[in-house]
Amino acid sequence: MLDDMRALRDAVHAYRVAATAAGLDWPEQAESPAGQPPDVVHRIFGVDHVAEQLTWLQAQRWPDRHLLPNVGWRMPWPEGGDALDYLGLSIGTPFPWRQQLPLFHFDFVLYTFVLAGEHEGEIWRYEISPDAWDVVRAATSLATLFDQWTRGIAAGVVVYDEHSKWLLVEDLARATELDPLAFPVAPIEETLLRARQRECGVDMAAVEDGFEHSEELFDAIVAAKASLDA
């Protein structure tokens, strides 16, 4: 889902306010207007447009440090086909595997932004592990994701660590009003994971036969990268 731009701006602002109140060093800066992605982004991901919601987020001048929960950071615009390697765990997505941009990187989890189709604007997550078929939607939109993180700070399950100077997710299970899949923790409780996969349209047959489908996806990634170099 593509957020109303005002709702997205408000959600990101609320997260920064909560994060700084918790202790994170994140000085306020003037908002930057939505920009344009590098031309190569359209070729890398096979799309003819990129949503304003994404270009606005990427245009914001954030400090060069980990600002997101569990040592996460916003990834820059990709510059070449190697960005497709991040999508090697996209087994069973209900949209073309290539039409998603790696956006947030955490220690063991990758979040992507879906670029096209009926799932445009959704945030999907992947555990960075060679044998974890946990492709699943993390949030229906960017604003929803930031709102969950803000609520996590308010609930005391996203806390500022004075030693590391990072925001860390702790004891998420006690905040039953929050969506665990919005938070970059791994592994996810399997019953919840499988139920959410079915709910958001993941091809469970592909997930259950992940190794075979991973070979097909690897071949597709190699072919896509070759087409970019042609």
C-alpha positions as CSV (number, residue, x, y, z in Angstrom):
1,M,0.0,0.0,0.0
2,L,1.3,3.5,-0.9
3,D,0.9,5.8,2.1
4,D,-0.6,9.3,1.8
5,M,2.5,11.4,1.9
6,R,1.4,13.5,4.9
7,A,0.8,10.2,6.8
8,L,4.3,9.0,5.9
9,R,6.0,12.3,6.8
10,D,4.2,12.3,10.2
11,A,5.1,8.6,10.9
12,V,8.8,9.2,10.2
13,H,8.8,12.4,12.2
14,A,7.1,10.6,15.2
15,Y,9.7,7.9,15.0
16,R,12.6,10.3,15.1
17,V,11.1,12.2,18.0
18,A,10.6,9.0,20.0
19,A,14.1,7.7,19.1
20,T,15.8,10.9,20.2
21,A,13.7,11.1,23.4
22,A,15.0,7.5,24.1
23,G,18.5,8.8,23.8
24,L,19.5,8.3,20.1
25,D,21.7,11.1,18.6
26,W,19.6,12.2,15.6
27,P,19.6,16.0,15.1
28,E,16.5,17.4,13.3
29,Q,17.2,18.5,9.8
30,A,15.0,20.3,7.2
31,E,12.9,18.0,5.1
32,S,14.2,17.3,1.6
33,P,11.7,17.1,-1.3
34,A,11.3,13.8,-3.0
35,G,14.0,13.2,-5.6
36,Q,14.5,10.9,-8.4
37,P,16.2,7.5,-8.3
38,P,19.2,6.9,-10.5
39,D,18.1,5.9,-14.0
40,V,19.7,2.5,-13.5
41,V,17.2,1.6,-10.8
42,H,14.5,1.1,-13.3
43,R,16.7,-1.3,-15.3
44,I,17.9,-3.2,-12.2
45,F,14.4,-3.9,-10.9
46,G,12.5,-4.0,-14.2
47,V,10.0,-1.2,-13.4
48,D,8.9,1.9,-15.3
49,H,8.3,4.1,-12.2
50,V,9.4,4.4,-8.6
51,A,6.9,5.7,-6.0
52,E,7.2,9.1,-4.5
53,Q,7.0,7.5,-1.0
54,L,10.3,5.7,-1.7
55,T,12.1,8.6,-3.4
56,W,11.0,10.9,-0.5
57,L,12.4,8.6,2.1
58,Q,15.7,8.2,0.2
59,A,16.0,11.9,-0.2
60,Q,16.0,12.6,3.5
61,R,19.4,13.6,4.9
62,W,19.9,11.2,7.7
63,P,23.1,11.1,9.8
64,D,25.5,8.4,8.7
65,R,24.8,6.1,11.7
66,H,22.5,3.3,12.7
67,L,19.1,4.9,13.4
68,L,16.8,1.9,13.2
69,P,16.0,-0.8,15.7
70,N,18.6,-3.6,16.2
71,V,21.5,-1.8,14.5
72,G,19.6,-1.1,11.2
73,W,20.4,1.3,8.5
74,R,18.7,2.7,5.4
75,M,20.5,1.3,2.3
76,P,21.4,3.8,-0.5
77,W,20.1,3.6,-4.0
78,P,21.7,0.6,-5.7
79,E,24.2,1.4,-8.5
80,G,24.3,-2.0,-10.3
81,G,23.0,-5.5,-10.8
82,D,24.7,-6.8,-7.7
83,A,21.8,-5.4,-5.7
84,L,19.8,-8.3,-7.1
85,D,21.9,-10.7,-5.1
86,Y,20.1,-9.5,-1.9
87,L,16.9,-11.0,-3.3
88,G,18.2,-14.5,-3.4
89,L,15.9,-15.5,-0.6
90,S,12.7,-14.3,-2.3
91,I,11.1,-17.7,-2.4
92,G,7.3,-17.7,-3.0
93,T,6.6,-14.0,-3.0
94,P,3.1,-13.1,-4.5
95,F,4.8,-10.6,-6.8
96,P,7.7,-10.8,-9.2
97,W,10.8,-11.4,-7.1
98,R,12.8,-8.7,-9.0
99,Q,10.3,-5.9,-8.4
100,Q,11.4,-5.0,-4.9
101,L,14.2,-2.8,-3.7
102,P,16.5,-3.7,-0.7
103,L,15.8,-0.8,1.7
104,F,16.7,-1.5,5.3
105,H,19.5,-3.7,6.4
106,F,19.8,-5.2,9.9
107,D,22.2,-7.7,11.4
108,F,20.3,-10.8,10.3
109,V,17.3,-9.4,8.4
110,L,16.7,-7.6,5.2
111,Y,13.6,-5.4,4.5
112,T,12.6,-4.5,0.9
113,F,10.1,-2.1,-0.6
114,V,7.8,-3.6,-3.3
115,L,8.0,-1.4,-6.4
116,A,5.0,-2.4,-8.5
117,G,1.7,-4.2,-8.8
118,E,-1.0,-4.7,-6.2
119,H,1.6,-5.1,-3.5
120,E,3.3,-1.8,-4.3
121,G,4.5,0.0,-1.2
122,E,4.5,-3.0,1.1
123,I,7.6,-3.8,3.2
124,W,8.8,-7.4,3.0
125,R,11.4,-9.1,5.2
126,Y,13.9,-11.9,4.7
127,E,16.1,-13.6,7.3
128,I,19.7,-13.6,6.0
129,S,20.3,-17.3,6.3
130,P,21.0,-19.8,3.5
131,D,18.3,-22.2,4.7
132,A,15.6,-20.0,6.3
133,W,12.6,-19.7,4.0
134,D,10.9,-17.0,6.0
135,V,9.8,-14.6,3.2
136,V,6.9,-12.6,4.7
137,R,5.3,-9.2,4.7
138,A,6.7,-7.0,7.5
139,A,4.2,-4.2,7.1
140,T,1.6,-3.1,4.7
141,S,3.4,0.3,4.2
142,L,6.3,2.4,5.3
143,A,4.1,4.5,7.6
144,T,2.8,1.4,9.3
145,L,6.4,0.1,9.8
146,F,7.6,3.4,11.4
147,D,4.5,3.5,13.5
148,Q,5.1,0.1,14.9
149,W,8.7,1.0,15.7
150,T,7.5,4.2,17.4
151,R,5.0,2.2,19.5
152,G,7.8,-0.2,20.3
153,I,9.8,2.6,21.9
154,A,6.7,3.7,23.8
155,A,6.1,0.2,25.0
156,G,9.7,-0.2,26.3
157,V,10.6,-3.1,24.0
158,V,12.8,-0.9,21.7
159,V,15.3,0.6,24.1
160,Y,18.4,2.8,23.8
161,D,21.6,1.0,24.9
162,E,24.0,3.5,26.5
163,H,27.0,1.4,25.8
164,S,26.5,0.8,22.1
165,K,24.5,4.0,21.4
166,W,22.0,1.9,19.5
167,L,18.3,1.1,19.7
168,L,17.8,-2.5,20.6
169,V,14.7,-4.7,20.6
170,E,14.2,-6.5,23.9
171,D,11.5,-8.8,25.2
172,L,9.1,-8.2,22.3
173,A,6.8,-11.0,23.3
174,R,5.5,-9.0,26.3
175,A,4.1,-6.2,24.0
176,T,1.1,-8.2,22.7
177,E,-0.4,-5.2,20.9
178,L,2.6,-4.9,18.5
179,D,3.2,-6.9,15.4
180,P,6.4,-8.9,15.9
181,L,7.0,-9.2,12.1
182,A,7.5,-5.4,11.9
183,F,10.5,-5.7,14.1
184,P,13.9,-6.9,12.9
185,V,14.3,-9.9,15.1
186,A,15.1,-13.5,14.1
187,P,14.0,-16.2,14.2
188,I,10.2,-15.5,14.2
189,E,7.9,-17.9,16.1
190,E,7.0,-20.4,13.4
191,T,3.2,-20.6,14.0
192,L,2.9,-16.8,13.5
193,L,5.3,-16.9,10.6
194,R,3.4,-19.6,8.6
195,A,0.0,-18.0,9.4
196,R,1.2,-14.6,8.1
197,Q,2.8,-16.1,5.0
198,R,-0.6,-17.7,4.1
199,E,-2.4,-14.5,4.9
200,C,-0.2,-12.3,2.6
201,G,-0.2,-14.7,-0.3
202,V,3.2,-16.5,-0.1
203,D,3.4,-19.6,-2.2
204,M,3.7,-22.2,0.6
205,A,4.6,-25.0,-1.8
206,A,7.6,-23.0,-2.9
207,V,8.6,-22.3,0.7
208,E,8.3,-26.0,1.7
209,D,10.6,-26.9,-1.2
210,G,12.9,-23.9,-0.7
211,F,16.2,-25.5,-1.8
212,E,14.9,-26.5,-5.2
213,H,13.3,-23.1,-5.8
214,S,16.5,-21.3,-4.5
215,E,18.4,-22.9,-7.5
216,E,15.7,-21.6,-9.9
217,L,15.9,-18.1,-8.3
218,F,19.7,-18.1,-8.4
219,D,19.6,-18.9,-12.2
220,A,17.1,-16.1,-12.6
221,I,19.3,-13.6,-10.8
222,V,22.3,-14.6,-12.9
223,A,20.2,-14.1,-16.1
224,A,18.9,-10.7,-14.9
225,K,22.4,-9.5,-14.1
226,A,23.6,-10.7,-17.5
227,S,20.8,-8.8,-19.2
228,L,21.9,-5.6,-17.5
229,D,25.4,-6.0,-18.8
230,A,24.3,-6.7,-22.3
